[in-house]
Amino acid sequence: MDYAHNVAAYEAIIATGRQLTQGRLIGVIAAPSDRRDTDLIAIGQICGAGFDGLMINGG
């Protein structure tokens, strides 16, 4: 759907995905390597709670 750059963008993608489907929401996520550890942890928490399944690109 989009390449999110921060927590707010991931939250928006999850909310939009939930509006588009009644079924499971699977996320394929990655985060730029120049993010702080605290940002990456927050992204993981948001995505872990918001998606029913995840594929994570550790690039």
matplotlib code that plots the C-alpha trace (Angstrom):
import matplotlib.pyplot as plt

x = [0.0, 2.7, 6.2, 5.8, 8.5, 7.3, 4.8, 2.0, 2.3, 2.1, -0.9, -2.6, -1.9, -3.3, -6.4, -7.0, -6.3, -8.9, -11.5, -10.8, -11.2, -13.3, -10.7, -7.1, -4.7, -1.2, 1.6, 4.9, 7.0, 10.5, 12.0, 14.8, 18.1, 18.6, 15.9, 16.6, 16.2, 13.2, 11.5, 12.1, 10.7, 7.6, 7.1, 7.3, 4.8, 2.3, 2.6, 2.5, -0.7, -2.3, -1.7, -2.9, 0.3, 3.7, 6.5, 9.4, 12.2, 15.3, 17.3]
y = [0.0, 2.4, 2.7, 4.1, 6.2, 6.6, 5.3, 7.6, 6.3, 2.7, 3.5, 5.1, 2.2, -0.3, 1.8, 2.0, -1.7, -2.5, -0.4, -2.2, -5.8, -7.8, -10.6, -11.0, -8.1, -9.2, -6.6, -6.7, -4.2, -2.7, 0.4, 2.6, 1.8, 5.4, 5.2, 5.2, 2.0, 3.5, 4.3, 0.7, -0.7, 1.5, 0.5, -3.2, -2.7, -0.8, -3.4, -6.4, -5.1, -3.9, -6.7, -10.3, -11.5, -10.0, -10.5, -8.4, -7.2, -7.0, -5.6]
z = [0.0, 1.0, 2.3, 5.8, 7.4, 10.9, 13.5, 12.4, 8.9, 10.0, 12.2, 9.2, 6.9, 9.5, 10.0, 6.3, 5.8, 8.5, 6.7, 3.4, 4.7, 7.1, 6.9, 8.1, 7.6, 6.8, 6.8, 4.9, 6.8, 6.7, 8.4, 7.1, 8.8, 9.9, 12.6, 16.3, 18.2, 20.1, 16.8, 15.5, 18.7, 18.5, 14.8, 15.9, 18.7, 16.4, 13.7, 16.0, 17.5, 14.3, 11.9, 12.1, 10.6, 9.6, 7.1, 8.2, 5.9, 8.1, 5.1]

ax = plt.figure().add_subplot(projection="3d")
ax.plot(x, y, z, "-o")
ax.set_aspect("equal")
plt.show()
